[in-house]
């Protein structure tokens, strides 16, 4: 093989890969056939994390053991993806294969489907809405009214627009397929073991901190993207999104989640965040936004309009960048 690894990873080949991956995943998602046959890459990562947790999370030296588990997870991810990416990039059409693989690490289509299912559920009954939102939030849905269900769906949409779409896309642009896969491995570890419970406070410490670092740029970019999308429509408020980010995002308990949540709240002139219940335990969280607190199912449809506008802007910018680099 004749290749310069630095050139291969940082060259403009990442642009067509990212553009194609976005279009493929948005149109087709992850097909049911491969899902039933081999599962999903995130499920494979989850299985490895679960095995590492079971094997290493003992009562002594939990923080060190958690760091070891994260190191093994990242090492396995890179060992599988770096040689494959270098092989693909040796061939003229290899970027198509890389784009197909990278598309499995984005979740534009599935996120919209899960959030829209909540609106569809609420159109039937609050109970159906609760059942739908239970798939995408961690709080107790059993006592939520229509406003609470809607709030959960919107917060999930905002946070996962960053974690599930913009962040893997960002790392795909930075380091190709290995970058996106490495991010998803870290993010999956954080979602599984990055809790402040007795079992995971130390063991998941490294995963949680690294996930915070990996999302610093994407979370803020997501907030700005929502504000830009809102500013392009007379229905939404781009200025409101910017004001909410400046005023409320730093108050969020997460260093990253507040940026897309506050931006979405400001754009829709609503309030997200606030008190909620996790496993029967009341948690008093900061409010995001200064608008109305009482939400309705129609707010989900409006938020999805913003979401899709943001995706259109993102795809258009990357396609334009591709054309520019090809013609320069």
N, C-alpha and C positions, 0 to 999 in steps of 0.2 A: 504494500500500500504506500502511495506517495501522497502525503497530506501534511498540512501544517495545522495542528489541532486548534491553535488560537484563531487562525484565519477561518477555519471551518465553523467554529462556534460563534464568532463575532461578525461574520460576513453577512451581507444583506440577504442571504438565503433564508434567514429567519423570517423575513417579511412575507414572502409567498407562502411559507409554511403556516404562519399565523393566520394569514387571510383565508387560506383554504380550510384550515382547521375550524375557524369560526363559522364559515359557511356550511361546512359539512355537518358540524354538530347542531347548528341552529335549524337546519332543514330536516335532518334525519335523527338526531339524538344518538343514543346508543341502542342499536337494534335488539329486538327481543331474542332473536336467534342466538347470537353470541352470549347474551346475558344468561340464557337458559343452559347453553352448552359449556361455557368456560367461566361464567361470572364476569365481574367487572374489575379492572385494575385496582380500584380503590378497595374492593373486597379482598383482593389478594394482599394488599398492604395491611388491611385490617386484620387478616388472619395471621400475618407475621407479627404484628404488634401484639395481638392477643397471646400468641405463643411466647413472645419475649417477656410479656408482663407476667404470665404464669410461671415462667422459668426463673426470672430474675427479681421479681418484686417480693423479696423477703424482708424480715423485720430489721435487718442490719444494713447499714451503708446504702440506704435506698436512693439517695441522690446520685451517688456514684454509679449504682446499678442502672438507674434510669438513663444516665448519660451514656453508659455502655449500650443499652438497648437502642437508644437513638442513633448512636454511631453505627451499630450493626444494620439498622433499618436503612440509613442513608447509604452505607457501603453497598448493600445488596441492590438498592435502586440504581446506583451509579454503575455497578458492575454489569447490570442487565441492559442499561440504556445507552451508555457511552459507546461501546463497541458497535451496537446496532446503528446508532446515529452516524458514526463515522463511516460505516459500511454503506449506508443509504446515501450519504452525501458524496460518495465517490462516483455515483451514477447520475446522469443528467436528470432522470425522472425520479430520483430517490426522494426528492422533497415531497412528492405526492404520498409516498408511503409514510414519511415522517409526519405529514399533516394528518393522515388517517389515524395514526397512533396517537398523536397529540390531541385529536378531537375527542378522544375518550376521557381526557383529563379536564375538559370544559363541561359546564352544566347549564348552558343557556336554556335549552329546550326543557330539560327536566325541572329546572327551577320554576319556569313559567307554568308548567303543567301542574306542579304541586301547589303553587300559590293560587292559580285559577281554580283548582279543585276546591279550595276553601270558599271562594266566592260562590261557586256552584252549589256547595253544600249549604251555605247560608241562605241561598235562594229557596231551599226546601225547608230547612228548619235549623234552629240554633244547634240542636244535637248533631245534625249532619255536619255542620260547620266545625263543631268541636272535634268530631272524629277525623275530619280532613286535616285540621291544623295540628292535631297530635302527631302527625308524621313529620312536622318540620320545626316544632318548638320543643324546648326542654321543660317548660313550666307545666303545672297542672291545668289541663283544659276543662276538667269536669265542672268547675264553677264559673267559667267564663260566659258572659253574655255576648251579644252580637258585637258590641264595641271591643270587648276583650279579645274575641276571636280574630276580629279584623286587625287589631293592633299587633297580635302575635304574627299574623301573616305578613304584615308590612315590615315589621322588624326583621323577620327572616328573609324577606325579599332584599332589603337593603344590605344586610350583613352578608348574605350569600352572593349578591351581585359582586361584592368584593372578593370573598373567599373562594367562590366557585367559578367565577368568570374572569374578572379583571386581574386577580393575583396570578393564577396559572398562566394567563395570557402574557402578563408582564414578564414572568420568568421564562416563558417560551421565547419571547423576543430577546431576552438577555442571553440565554444559554441553550436554546433549542429544546428538543424533546427531553434531554436529561434535566434541564432546569425546571421545566414544568412538572416532570415526574418527581423530582426531589421536593419541590414545593408541596405537591399533593401528599407525599409521604409524611412530611413534617406536619401539615395541617390535619391529616388523619390521626396522627399520633396525639396532637393536641386535643382533638375532639374526643379521643378515647381515654386518654390518661392525664390530660392537662387540667384536672380538677383540683380544687383546694380541699379535698376530703382527706381523712386520715390515711386512706390507702394510697392516695396519689399525690398528696401535697409535695412530697420529696421526690417520689419516683417519676412523676410527670413534670417536675420543675424545668428541666432542660428543654423538653418538647414545647412547653408553654412559652418559655422565654424566646426560643428560636422562632416559633410561630409569630410572636409579636414582632420580632425583627423583620421577618420575611414579608409581613403585611404592612409595614410602615408606609411605603410608597403606594402600593395598590389601594389601600383603604382611603387615603387622601385623594388619590386620583379618581376613585369612584365617587366621592363626595362632589368633587369639581365637575365630573361628567354629568351627574344628576342635575347639578345647578345649570350647566350648559344646556342640557336637554330641556329643562324647565324654562329657561330664558328664550327658547325658540318657539314657545307656544304662549298665546295670550291667556290660556286657561290656568297655567301654573306660574309660580313666582321664582324666577332665578335669583333675584335679590333676596327673597325670603330664605332661600336655601343657603346663600352665602352668609346671611346674618345668623341663621341658626347654627351653622358650623362654627362661626367665630365665637358665638356666645355659649353654646351648649356642648359641642363635641368634646372639649377638654374635661368636662365634668363626668363623662361616662366612666364606668368602672374599668372598661377595657381601653387600652391606649389607641385602639384602631376602630372598633365597632361604632363609636360615636360619630365618626365623620360621615359615613353613608346614611346612618339613621337620622342624624340631625339634618342633613341635606334634604332627605326625602320628606321629613316632617315640615321643614320650612317651605319646600316647594309646594306641598299640598295644603299648607296652613293648618296643620294639625299638631297634636302632641303625641309623641311616642315615649317609651320608657316608663318610668314611674314604678310604684309598688307592684309586686307580683308574688306568686307562691311557687316554690320549688320543693317538691316532695313533702308538702305540708308545712314547709318553713317559709314564713313571710320575709321578703327581702325588699328593702326600701332603696330603689335605684333613682338616679337623677332623671329628670324629665328632659326630653329632646324636643325642642320647638315650643312656640308660644301660642299656637292656634287652638282650635277646639279639641276638647278631650273626648267627646262622645263621637265615636266613629261608626260608620255603616259599611255594609258590604260593597256599595258602589265605590268606596275609596280604594278598594283592591283593584278594580278595573282601571281607575285613574292612575294608580301607581304602576300598573303593568303597561299603560301607555307610555309613561315616562321611561320605564325599564326598556321597552322596545326601541324608543327613540334613542336612548343612550347606546344600545347595541348597534343601531344603524349608524350612529356617528362614529363609533369605534371601528366598525368594519370599513366604513368609507375612508376614514383617515389612513388605515393600514393599506387599503387598496391603492389609494392615491400615492402613498409612499412607495409602494411597489412599482407603480407606473413611472414615478419620478426617477427611481434608481435604475430602472431598465432603459430609460430614454436619455439619461444624463451622459 
